[in-house]
Amino acid sequence: MILDPDMSEESYVEDCQVCCNPIEVEFVMVDAEVVRFRAVKL
């Protein structure tokens, strides 16, 4: 999974590259470092 370092906080849904099921992705970055990451299969 590739995260955009230009985004400080983001939440979105994307399809899994393996099983095609939707995944809710949430992350927070500070100074281009991930400080919180969550991915949940919907």
Phi, psi and omega in degrees: 000131181254127178255144180276112181292348177283345179265127179278332179207136181206151175219129181202170178243133175221159179278139177298136180289341182264307187252355178069007175283150179289143179231129174272124183245131175226137176209157176229133178238142174231122182053045179063020176241131179288122179252343175209136179216137179215131175225122184233128176289129181270000000 
